[in-house]
Amino acid sequence: MSRRELSSMALMLRPDIRNRSIKVALVVGTILGCINHGDSIVAGTLDAAGIIKIMISYCVPYSVSTWSSVQTAKDDFKKQQAF
């Protein structure tokens, strides 16, 4: 890795990547929560375990979006270095 290339952690903390990942997590996590736990939410029977599962449903799309954005940023950097 080049000294000028940013680390994965630095890229994950970049505001544009972080904000995009949060937006994706909010939309996709909400959809997943409704699909997977909508019946218990509507019935009023959602327990602590269900709430934890819903919270995890937001972590997954955040992680996927962040990872793909970081990989794209790294690929773009490598392409720029090639020229």
Secondary structure, 3 states (H helix, E strand, C coil): CCCCCCCHHHHHCCHHHHHHHHHHHHHHHHHHHHHHHHHHHHHCCCCHHHHHHHHHHHHHHHHHHHHHHHHHHHHHHHHHHHC
